[in-house]
C-alpha cells in the first residue's frame, strides 16, 4: 500500500517521511529549511530521479557552518535516512543535505539505489566514492528508531467527542462550553505528531477564514491522511479513526 501523501511546510512528502523529519528536528533542536520534497518527477534535473517517488527530501544548509551541516546529516541518519551533505564541488548545486528515507514504500528506482549505496558506505553519487558523513547508522530504519524512541499517542484528557458538536461546527463559528471543547480536541488530535493531518499553525484559522470553513478544511486533511472520501464533514470514517486513538464518539 502506498504511503499517505501530505503537503507539510509547503513541501510534498508522505506521512512517514514527515514523522521522520519531525524526529530529526527534535534531535537537532531546530527546524530545517526544505528545498525539495518527494513526488517531484522531472522537477530538478540534478536530482537524477531520486525525488520522483517518496521518501526523498533536500534540506538547505547554505547559511550553516560545517559543524552545523554535519549535525543535520547526523540527526537525519539517526532516525533512518540515508543522508549526505552535498557541496558545490560535487555538482551544480548549492550546499544542501540530500536524504532518502530507508524503507519507504514509494522510493523511486534512483532513490532505492542510493539506499543500497549508503548501506555499502558510499556517497550515493555517480562516482561511487566513499561515504563522507558520520558513520555508525547504516543499518538504522525509522521502525528501529521508533522501538527505542516510541512516539506517545495523542493526549486524551477527555476522550468523548459529540457528533452533535461536530455537526454544529460544520456551520457555526462561535462555540462555547462542552461542544467548543470537543472541537478543540478534534483539532488538537489532527495536529498531534502521531496523526499529523495538519500542522500546529493550522490549529486556528488563518486571517480572513471563518472557523466553520477552517474546520471543514481540517476534516478534508484528516480524510486525505487516512484515505477517506474528502467530504469536509466529520463522518463515520473520521470517527472510526479517532476511536483507534482512544476516543469515544457520542450522540
C-alpha positions as CSV (number, residue, x, y, z in Angstrom):
1,X,0.0,0.0,0.0
2,X,1.5,3.4,-1.0
3,X,2.4,5.9,1.7
4,X,-0.2,8.7,2.5
5,X,0.9,11.9,0.9
6,X,0.6,15.3,2.5
7,X,1.8,18.9,2.0
8,X,3.8,19.9,5.0
9,X,5.5,23.2,5.3
10,X,4.8,23.8,1.7
11,X,6.6,20.6,0.8
12,X,5.0,17.5,-0.8
13,X,6.1,14.5,1.3
14,X,4.4,11.4,2.7
15,X,3.3,10.9,6.3
16,X,6.2,8.5,7.2
17,X,8.8,11.0,5.9
18,X,7.2,13.8,7.8
19,X,7.3,11.8,11.1
20,X,11.0,11.1,10.5
21,X,11.8,14.7,9.8
22,X,10.0,15.9,12.9
23,X,12.1,13.4,15.0
24,X,15.3,14.6,13.3
25,X,14.4,18.2,14.0
26,X,13.8,17.3,17.6
27,X,17.3,15.7,17.8
28,X,18.8,18.8,16.2
29,X,16.7,21.1,18.3
30,X,15.8,23.4,15.4
31,X,13.6,23.3,12.3
32,X,15.1,22.6,8.9
33,X,14.7,24.5,5.7
34,X,13.3,22.3,3.0
35,X,14.3,22.9,-0.6
36,X,12.7,19.9,-2.4
37,X,10.4,17.2,-1.3
38,X,9.1,14.0,-2.9
39,X,6.9,13.0,-5.8
40,X,8.7,15.7,-7.9
41,X,9.2,13.8,-11.2
42,X,11.4,15.7,-13.6
43,X,11.4,18.7,-11.2
44,X,15.2,19.1,-10.7
45,X,17.4,17.5,-13.3
46,X,20.4,17.3,-11.0
47,X,18.4,15.0,-8.7
48,X,18.7,12.2,-11.2
49,X,15.2,10.9,-10.5
50,X,15.8,10.3,-6.8
51,X,12.9,12.7,-5.9
52,X,10.5,11.1,-8.4
53,X,8.9,8.9,-5.7
54,X,8.5,9.2,-2.0
55,X,11.0,9.3,0.9
56,X,13.2,12.0,-0.7
57,X,14.0,15.4,0.7
58,X,16.6,18.1,0.4
59,X,17.5,20.4,3.3
60,X,19.0,23.8,2.7
61,X,22.3,24.4,4.7
62,X,23.9,27.3,2.8
63,X,24.0,29.5,5.8
64,X,25.1,26.8,8.3
65,X,28.7,26.2,9.5
66,X,30.5,23.0,8.6
67,X,29.7,21.7,12.1
68,X,26.1,22.5,11.8
69,X,25.8,20.8,8.4
70,X,27.3,17.7,9.8
71,X,25.0,17.8,12.8
72,X,22.0,17.9,10.4
73,X,23.3,14.9,8.5
74,X,23.8,13.1,11.7
75,X,20.3,13.8,13.0
76,X,18.7,12.5,9.8
77,X,20.8,9.4,9.8
78,X,19.9,8.7,13.4
79,X,16.2,8.4,12.5
80,X,16.7,6.2,9.4
81,X,17.6,8.4,6.5
82,X,20.4,7.7,4.1
83,X,21.7,11.3,4.2
84,X,24.7,13.1,2.8
85,X,26.0,16.7,2.6
86,X,26.1,17.8,-1.0
87,X,28.6,20.5,-1.8
88,X,29.2,22.8,-4.9
89,X,32.4,20.9,-5.5
90,X,30.4,17.8,-6.2
91,X,27.9,19.1,-8.7
92,X,25.9,22.1,-10.0
93,X,24.1,22.8,-6.7
94,X,24.4,24.8,-3.6
95,X,25.3,23.3,-0.2
96,X,22.4,21.1,0.9
97,X,21.7,17.8,2.6
98,X,20.2,15.1,0.4
99,X,18.2,12.5,2.3
100,X,16.3,9.3,1.4
101,X,14.0,7.6,3.9
102,X,15.2,4.0,4.2
103,X,12.4,1.5,3.8
104,X,9.9,4.0,2.2
105,X,7.3,2.1,0.1
106,X,7.3,4.7,-2.6
107,X,11.1,5.1,-3.3
108,X,12.0,5.7,-6.9
109,X,14.5,3.4,-8.6
110,X,17.2,6.0,-8.2
111,X,16.4,6.6,-4.5
112,X,16.4,2.8,-3.8
113,X,19.8,2.6,-5.5
114,X,21.1,5.4,-3.3
115,X,20.0,3.5,-0.1
116,X,21.9,0.4,-1.3
117,X,25.0,2.6,-1.8
118,X,24.6,4.1,1.6
119,X,24.5,0.7,3.2
120,X,27.7,-0.1,1.3
121,X,29.2,3.0,3.0
122,X,29.4,5.0,-0.3
123,X,28.4,8.6,-1.1
124,X,25.4,7.9,-3.3
125,X,26.9,9.8,-6.2
126,X,27.8,8.6,-9.7
127,X,31.5,8.4,-8.8
128,X,30.6,5.8,-6.0
129,X,33.0,7.5,-3.6
130,X,33.5,6.6,0.0
131,X,30.8,7.8,2.4
132,X,31.8,11.2,3.8
133,X,29.2,11.5,6.5
134,X,29.1,10.5,10.2
135,X,29.4,6.7,10.4
136,X,27.5,4.2,12.5
137,X,23.9,4.4,11.3
138,X,24.0,2.3,8.1
139,X,21.5,-0.2,9.5
140,X,19.1,2.3,11.0
141,X,15.5,2.5,9.9
142,X,12.5,4.5,11.2
143,X,11.0,1.4,12.6
144,X,14.1,0.6,14.6
145,X,14.3,4.2,15.9
146,X,10.7,4.1,17.0
147,X,11.2,1.0,19.1
148,X,13.8,2.8,21.1
149,X,12.0,6.2,21.0
150,X,8.2,5.5,20.8
151,X,6.0,8.4,19.9
152,X,3.3,8.8,22.6
153,X,-0.3,8.7,21.4
154,X,-2.3,11.9,21.4
155,X,-3.2,13.0,24.9
156,X,-6.9,12.4,25.7
157,X,-7.8,14.5,28.8
158,X,-11.5,14.0,28.0
159,X,-11.9,11.2,25.4
160,X,-15.5,11.9,24.3
161,X,-16.4,13.6,21.1
162,X,-20.0,14.6,20.4
163,X,-21.5,14.1,16.9
164,X,-23.8,17.0,17.7
165,X,-20.9,19.2,18.3
166,X,-19.3,18.1,15.1
167,X,-22.4,18.8,13.1
168,X,-22.7,22.2,14.7
169,X,-19.1,23.0,13.9
170,X,-19.8,22.5,10.2
171,X,-22.0,25.6,10.0
172,X,-21.2,27.7,13.1
173,X,-18.1,29.7,14.1
174,X,-18.8,30.6,17.7
175,X,-18.9,27.5,20.0
176,X,-18.8,27.5,23.8
177,X,-18.9,25.0,26.6
178,X,-18.5,21.3,26.1
179,X,-19.1,21.5,22.3
180,X,-16.3,24.0,21.9
181,X,-14.0,21.7,23.9
182,X,-15.0,18.8,21.6
183,X,-14.0,20.9,18.5
184,X,-10.7,21.9,20.2
185,X,-10.0,18.2,20.9
186,X,-10.6,17.2,17.3
187,X,-8.3,19.9,16.1
188,X,-5.6,19.1,18.6
189,X,-5.8,15.4,17.6
190,X,-5.5,16.2,13.9
191,X,-2.3,18.3,14.7
192,X,-0.7,15.8,17.0
193,X,2.6,14.4,15.7
194,X,1.3,10.8,15.8
195,X,-1.6,11.9,13.5
196,X,-0.1,14.9,11.7
197,X,-3.0,15.5,9.4
198,X,-2.5,19.2,9.9
199,X,0.4,21.3,11.3
200,X,0.4,23.1,14.6
201,X,0.0,26.5,13.0
202,X,-3.3,25.2,11.4
203,X,-5.0,24.7,14.8
204,X,-6.5,28.1,14.4
205,X,-8.0,29.6,11.2
206,X,-5.8,31.9,9.1
207,X,-6.7,35.5,8.9
208,X,-9.9,36.0,6.9
209,X,-11.1,32.4,7.2
210,X,-14.1,31.6,9.4
211,X,-14.0,28.8,11.9
212,X,-16.6,26.6,10.2
213,X,-14.8,26.8,6.8
214,X,-11.5,26.1,8.5
215,X,-13.0,23.1,10.3
216,X,-14.2,21.7,7.0
217,X,-10.7,22.1,5.6
218,X,-9.3,20.2,8.6
219,X,-11.7,17.4,8.0
220,X,-10.6,17.1,4.4
221,X,-7.0,16.9,5.5
222,X,-7.8,14.2,8.1
223,X,-9.7,12.3,5.4
224,X,-6.8,12.6,3.0
225,X,-4.4,11.4,5.6
226,X,-6.5,8.3,6.3
227,X,-7.6,7.6,2.7
228,X,-11.2,8.5,3.3
229,X,-13.7,10.3,0.9
230,X,-12.9,14.0,1.2
231,X,-16.3,15.4,2.2
232,X,-15.1,18.0,4.7
233,X,-17.6,16.6,7.2
234,X,-16.9,14.7,10.4
235,X,-18.0,11.3,9.0
236,X,-18.2,7.8,10.4
237,X,-14.8,7.2,8.8
238,X,-13.2,10.0,10.8
239,X,-15.0,8.8,14.0
240,X,-13.5,5.3,13.4
241,X,-10.0,6.7,13.2
242,X,-10.5,8.7,16.4
243,X,-11.7,5.6,18.1
244,X,-8.4,3.9,17.3
245,X,-6.7,6.6,19.3
246,X,-8.9,6.0,22.4
247,X,-11.7,8.5,21.8
248,X,-15.4,7.7,22.5
249,X,-17.9,9.1,20.0
250,X,-21.2,10.0,21.5
251,X,-24.5,11.4,20.1
